[in-house]
Amino acid sequence: MNLHSAGRRPTLTLAFALTSSLALTFTFTLTSHAAPPPTTSPVLGAMQDELARAMSRLRLKGYEAPYFIAYSVRDYETHELTGRFGAVVSRNQSRNRQAYVEVRVGDYQLDNTSSDREMAFDVGDVDTYEPNTEAPLDDNPEALRGTLWLLTDAKYKHALAAYAKKRGRRATTVVEDENLASFSRETPSRHADPVTPFHFDEPLLEARVRTASAIFKTYPDLFDASVKFGADRVTRYFVNSEGAQVVTERTIFSGHVEAATRAKDGMLLQHEKDFYGRAGDELPDDAQLQASIALLATELRALREAPVIDPYTGPALLMEEAAGVFFHETVGHRLEGERQNDEKEGRTFKGQVGHLVLPDFLSVIDDPTARSAGKVSLNGYYTYDDEGIPARRVPLIENGKLRDYLKSRTPIVGSIKSNGHGRAEGTADPMGRMANLFVRSTRQMPLAALKAKLLDEVRKQGKPFGLIIRDITGGSTNTTNYGYQAFKGQPRLVYRVDAKTGAETLVRGVEMVGTPLTTVSRIIATSDTEGVFNGFCGAESGFVPVSTVAPAVLMSEIELQRTQKSAERPPILPPPWNDVKRLH
């Protein structure tokens, strides 16, 4: 799993982007109106009809019938405009629907699923037919039922094979937590989110993309740059055999500014500013966008001249955005419920409920019901998770002590019920995931005092300097027991703070590394401010929108290692528009 702050979504990575409360003047009508009852939807109606048919008639002679079936149809609508150096280079608009089917055989106590996750990678015979997961865009009941029919048939057969394999393995192999149920019993929900208009003003945004991206022509040392605006709407329809019927809607607007240059030693330097919001007017207007581009260019030019720092171990101050990435990687992923059951996982926090796992002045909460932090909308907001369970605020760690995990309907020892965190995208199986992760502290101080405390710690350890990490590109973590329990972060703006004078000097060429439990124990204080990240987190169950809200944190020790460095030369000739200017 990786953490990445770019505007596009990389494969199987953990994606974050720094949010902003800046405003962009879009022509959107944002007035909501009440959603119709779920049963009036032709999509839901077709799903419910095929579900009833499968539950009453689907059974292979001599084998178990399904005891549980769930259907999801996700309707994706995406718009995107990208400009480079004053011209539109891509204009994309797409819409598709993806159908997901879950079939369980056996019973709630023992079925074909649960923690035996290796079965998910059993490809079977090479000529096995896999039904198409694309659902019709037309609200055609027969066509939609046809898609669900073939998927249900395939999933049922696979479930039977997995169930037999699982029971056979139980007969010969000792299984940890053998009495743990496979699936939790939950009260079925009926809900429909309000429907809101969705409009992407392409002509307006084309003009803005051209104007904003042309600004980069005034920075000839930045050899590549782009400006992108996008909007995504996802409408999800969900039904299951327990009687749940849920319709939810998610809309996210985004703006991305990125550029690249090379230092004199050939190191590639890339920088970006990313913005998210549930409404178009939460993104930067033209003046604010120009200011963001100017700041990005200034920071990139400073990085070109910045010295490369040697590997470092010592005190560091992680500003709010970097701290959010840090907690997401070191703590959040290790609290995902399924990881406590899987023997291939490191299970850092398994069996630790009630035990001290963080310094006692820190608490961590995940709250998908939080729509915003201050004036900033949170990407991780939702009303119902991807198993149709109502979203819940969950205190995960209170005053340093572990209280709960991020849970889907997969039970965990001592905690058998879902807490509304079963999340997925596309056709992936839901699992416990983060939504809006909040870090709270009772040991707060102003940023100026926190920097003074950093210098005190540096001098106490006899170090010539400390570090302040003000911005971070992303990160990665390993939670499995294959390899080391470690994380890595890619700081973008790192400042060396002189122990004697407190003077800050921008440096480059390092990445943050460490082991989670050791590193979190080094936190000694936090700021009385907080920052917000919005982005997308990628793991086994796909990319899901997430947010983190965290203070800056002071650590008595972190470790930085050198990054990989290319040594390519920059472009030989200046940009062509520079030659045109000289001719005139």
N, C-alpha and C positions, 0 to 999 in steps of 0.2 A: 504494500500500500504506500502510495506517495501523496505528498501534499504539493499542489501546484496552483499558482495564482493566475495563470493565463486565461484569456477569454474563451479559448476552445477547451474541450474536455478530452484529456488524453485517456488512452485505454487503461483500465484497471488502475487508476490513480486516485489519489485523494486530492480534490481540487478545492482551493480556497481563493477568494479574491477580496481585497480590502474594499470595504464599502465606504460610501460617503453620503452625507446628508445634503449635498449640493442639489440644486434643482435644475431640470431641463424643461423648457417650455414646449411640450408636445400638445397636439390638439386631440386629447382623449376625453371622452365622456365617461366618467367613472361612477355615475349614479347606479347603485345596485337595485334590483327588484327581486321579490321573493321567488325562489325556485319552485317549480311545480312539484307535487308529491312524486316520489321516486317511481311509483307504479305507472305514471302517465308517459314515461319515456319509452319510445319504441325499442331502443337498445336494451334497456332493462327488461322490457317485456319479453323480447326474444331470448335473452339470457335466462330468465326465470322459467320460460317454457321448456327450453332444452335441459335445464337443470332438473326440473321435475320429471322429465322423460328418462333421464339417465339414472336418477335415484330410484325410480320405480321399476325399470326394465333392464338396466345394464348389469349383466352377470354372466360370467363364463361358466359353463356347466362343470360342476365339480370343484369350484373355487368360491371364495368369499365375494360377496357383493361389496361395493363401496359403503363405508359408513359415513363418509364426509366428502363433499365436493364443493369447490369454490371456483367462481369465474370472475376474472377482471378483464375489462376492456379499457385501454388507455387511448384517448384521442389526442394526438400531438399536433399542434399547429405552431410553426416556427417561421420567423422572419429575420433576415440578417442583411445588413449592408456594410460593405467594407471599402474604404478609400485609401489610396496611397498617393502622396505627392500631388494632390489636387484633382485626382480622378477616381471615379468609382471603378473598382477592380472586381467586385463580386456583388451579385444581387441574388439572394436565395430566398425562396418561399416554398415551404413544403407542408404537407399534411398527411398523416398516416395514423392508422389505428393498429394497436397490438393487442392480441388476445392472450390471456394467461389462464391456464387451467391447473388446479390442484386436485388430485384424487388420493384419498387415503383408504386403505383397507386394513382390517383388524379391528381395533377399538381404541378409545382414548388412552388406555393404559399401555398398549403395545401395538404399534402399527408399523408401516413400511418406512417411516421417516425417522426423526429424532437425530441423535448425535452421530449416526453412522454415515458421516458425510462423504466418505470415500466412494460410496455408491453413485454419487453424482457424476463421477468421472468414468463410469463404466460405459464405454461407447458401444458395446454389444457387437453384433455382426455388422460387417461393413456395408451390407446391402439392406440394412434396416431402414424402413421408410419413416421419415420424420415429417409430420404434417406442418404446413405453413402456418405461422403465427400471425400473419397479416389479416386483419379483420376488414370487412368492407367499409368504405367511407359512406356509401349510401345506407340509409336506415332501412335496409332490406332484411326483414326478419328471417327469411329462408336462407339467404346467403350467410348471415351471421350465425345462424344455428348450424349451418353446414361446417363452418370453421370450428365451432365449439364441439360439434359431434366428432370430427376426426381427432381433434386434440384430446378430447375426453377418452376416446377409445385407446389411443396410444398411451396416455398417462395411466389408465386403468391397468393395461397389460404390464407396463413397467412397474407399477405399484405391486402387482401380484408377484412378479419376479423378485423385487426387492424385499418384500415381506417374507417370502420363502427363504431367501438368502440370509436375512437377518435372524430368523428363527433358527436356522441351521447353525449359524455362528454362535448363537446363545447356548446351543446344546454342547458346544465343545470349548468355548472360550469364557473365561471369567470376565464379566463386564462390570466396570465401576458404576455405582449408582444404579444397579440392576432394577430396583423397584421404582425408579423414577418414571413417571408417565411420559408418553410420547407427545401428548397434545392436551392443552388445557381446555376446560369447559368454560365458555363465556356466554353472557347474555347477548342475543342478537340485536343489532341496532338497525333503525330505519332513519335515514337522514339524507338531506340534500343541501349542499352549500348554495348560497345565493348565486344567481347567474349575473355576471357583469359583462358589459360590452367590451369587445377586444378590437382595437384599431391601431394599425401601424401606418403612420403617415409617411409613405415612401417618398413622394416628391419633396416634402419638407426635409426629410432626413438625408436624402441625396445631396441637396444643397449644403447642408451642414457638414456632411462628411467631406465634400469637396473643399469647402472653406477651411475646415479644421486641419485636414491632412496636408493642405498646401502650406501651412505654417512651417512644417518640417523642412521645406525648401530653403528656409533661412538659416538652417543648421547643417551646412555641408559635411561636417564631420560625423553626422549621424547618417550612415549609409543606407539604412532601411528603417521605415516607420509606417505605421498604419493607424487608422481610426475606424472603429467599428461600433455600430449600434445593432441591438437585437431585441427580440421579444419572443417569449415562449408561453404558450397556453397549453395546459394539460387538463383534460377533463377525464376523470376516472369513474367508471361504473363498476360496482362490485355487488355480487350476490353470493350467498352460500346456502348449503342445504339445511342449516340451522334456522334460516329465516331472515338473515341479514340482507338489507338492501341499502346501499350507500352510494351517493353521487358526490364527488368532491371536485373542486376546481382550483387550479394553481396558475397564476400569471406572474411572470418575472420579466422585467425589462432590464437591459444591461447596456453598459457603455464601456469600451475598452480602448485605451491608448497605449501603444507600445512602440519602442524604438530600439535600435542596436547600433553599436559602434565597436571599435577595437582600440585597446590600449597600445602603447608603443611596443610592448613586448609581445603583441599578437593575441593577448587574451580577449576573447569575445565577451562583451558586456551588453546585457539586455536588461531593459527596465520597462515597467508598465504601470499604469494607473487604471484601476478597475472600479466600476460603480454598478450597484444593483438596486432595484426597487420594485415594489409590486405595482407601482403606477409610473407612467412616463415622466410626470413632473417631479419625481424624486431624483432624476439624473441631472447632470450639469447643463446649464444653458450655455450659449455661445461664449459669453465673457468668462464664465467659470471654466469652460473647456479650454479656452486659450490659456488661462492661468495654469491649468494642470499641465498642458503641453510645455509651457515655459519652465515650470518646475521640474518636469521630467527631464527636459533637455539640460537644465542646469546641473541636476544630479548626475546625469550620465557623463557630462563633460568633466565634472569633478572626479568621478570614478576613473576616467581615463588617466588623470594625473595622479591618482592616489597610489601610494606604495603598496606592494604586496606584503601582507603580514605573515610572519612565521607561525607555525603551530603554537597554540596557547592553551595553558591551563591556569585558571584563576578566576577572580570575581568578575561578574558581568551583570549589567542591568538590561533586561529584556523589556522593551517598550510594549505597549498594550497589544499591538498586532502580533508581534513576535511571541508574546506570552500566550496569546490565544492559540497559535499554532502549536506551541509547546504542550499545552494542556490537552489539546485535541489528540496529539500523537502519543504522548506518554501515558495519559490517564484514560481518555475517552474510549479509545478502541479496545482497551483492555477490560472495560466494563460492559462490553457487548455480551448479551446473555449466552448466545450459542457458543461463544469461546470458552465458557466455563465447563461445558459438557464434552467438548471435543478433545480427545486424547492427543491429537496432533498439535494442539495449541499449548503455548507456554502457561496459560491459565494463571497469570500473575496474581489475580485477586480472588481466586477460587477459595471458598471456605473462610474468607476474611471478614465477613459481615460482623460488625461490632468491634473490629480491630482497628488500630491506628495505622492508616496507610499514607497519610499526608501530614505535614506539620499541623498542629492543632488549631492554628488560626485560619485555616483554609477550609472552605466548603465548596462543593461542586453540585450544581443542579442542572437537570436537563428539562426544559419546559417548551414543548411544541405549541402550547396554547398562547405563548407570548407573541403578539403581533409585531411589537417594536421594542427598541431600547432607546428611550428618549424620542427623537424625531426620526430615527433610522428604522425602516421596516426590516424585519428579519426573514431571511430566506427560509429558515427552518420551520416556519409557522404552518400548522395544519390542524384540522378539526378531528379527522379520523385517520388512523394509520392504514397500511395496505392490507390488513386483515379485517378491516371494518370495525376496529376497536376504538372507542373514544380516546383522543389524545389526553395525556395527563402530565401535570408537573410532577417530576420525580426527584426528590433529594437523594443524590447518589452518595455523597460524602458530606457529613456534618461534623464540623470542628475536628477535621482530620480522620474521623472514623467512618468506615465503609458502612452504608445503610442499604443499598439496593444496587441492582444492575439495570441495564437497558434491555427490556424484555419484549419479545414477541409472544406467540402462543406456545413456544417451546419451553416447557417447565425447567426450572433449575432447582437443585437441592435446596430446600427451605423456602422456595419462592415459586409456586407453581402457576400463578396467574400472570396474564399479560398486563403490562402497564402502558399500552398504547404506543409502543416504539417498534412494532414490526414494520419494516420499511423495505421497499424494492422499487425498481424501475424496469420498464420493458417487460421481459418474460422471466425475470429472475425470481427465485423463491424469497419471500420476505424473511428478514432476520432482525434481531435487535440492533438498532443503529441510533446514533446521535441525531438530534434535531437542532435545538437552540441550547448550547452549552454555556452556562453561566458560572463564572468563578467568583466567589465572594471571599472577603478577607476581613478579619478583625484587627489586623496589625497594619494599619494604613498610615501613610504620611504624604505630605506634598512632594511633588517630583523633585523640587530643589533639595529638600531634606533627604530624599532617597539617593540622589547623586552624591550628596555629602557623605552619606553612609557608605556608598560604594567606595569612595576615596578612603574612608577610614578602614574599610576591610582590605583594600589594596595595600595600604601602608602597614597594617597589622601583619599581613602575610609577606611583607618585604618585596612586593612586586613593583616593577618600574611603571606599570600602567594597568588600568582595568579596561573593560569594554562596555560600550553601549550599543545594543543592536536595535536600530530604529525601524527597520523595515526588513521583511523576509519574503523570499520568493515562494517558498513552500517547504515540504519536507517529506520524509518517508519513515515507515516503521515496520518492524517485523514482530508479529505476535505469535508465530508458530514456534514449536520446540525444535524445528529444523533450523539450525543456525543459532545465532545469539539473539537474546532479547535486547534489541537496540533500536535507537531512532536516529534520524539524521535530519537536520534542517539546513536550508540554503539561505543564509542571511544575504540581503542585498545592500543594505546601508549599515556598515559597521564602523564605529568610531572608537579610536584608541584614546583613552583619557589619561593624561599625564598625572602620575601620582603626586607630584610636587605642586603643579600649577592648576590642575583641573582642565587644562586646555584640551580640546577635542580635535582629533585628526582623522579624517576619513581614510579608511584602508580597504583593501579588497583581497579576494583570492582564498577565502576560508569557508568552511562549512562546520556547523555545530554537530557534535556526535556525543553519544553517551548511552548508558543503560537507564531505563525508566526509574526504578525504585531508588537507585543511588542519586540520580540527578534531582528528583523532586524533593529529596531530603535536604538538599542544599539551599532551598528557598528560605530566606531569613526576614523578608519584609516585602510589602507591596505599596503601590501608590494609592492615593485617594481618587484617582481618575480611572476611567475604563474606556476601552476601545472596542469597536464592533467589526467583525469579519463576516462577510457574506460570500457564499460560493457553493461549490458542489463537491461532495465527498464520494469517492469511488471505492468500493470494496466488493465482496462476493455477490451482494444483492444489487449491484449496479450503482449508478450515479444518483444520489439524492441531494436535494438542496439543504444546506446546513448553515448555521451561524455560530459564532462564538463571541462571548462578551467577557472580557477579562481586564484586570488592572495590569499595570507594569509590575514586574517582579524582580527583586534583587536576589541574586544567587551568589553564595560564597565561592562557588567553583563551577565552571563549565569547561568543556574541552572543545577546542577547534582544531581541525586538521586542514591541510592544503586541499584545494579543489583540483580536479582535473583541468588542465589548461591546454587549449589549442594555441598554435603560434602562427596562424595565417596572417599574411599581409592584408592591410585594408585595400580598397579599390585603388588602382594606380592613378587613374584620371579623376579629376574633380567631377561633380555632377554636371550634366550637360547644361542645366539652366544657369550655372555659374558662367559658362562660356558665353551664353547668349547675353547675359547682363554686361559682360566686358565689351562685347561688340557694340552695345548701345551706349 
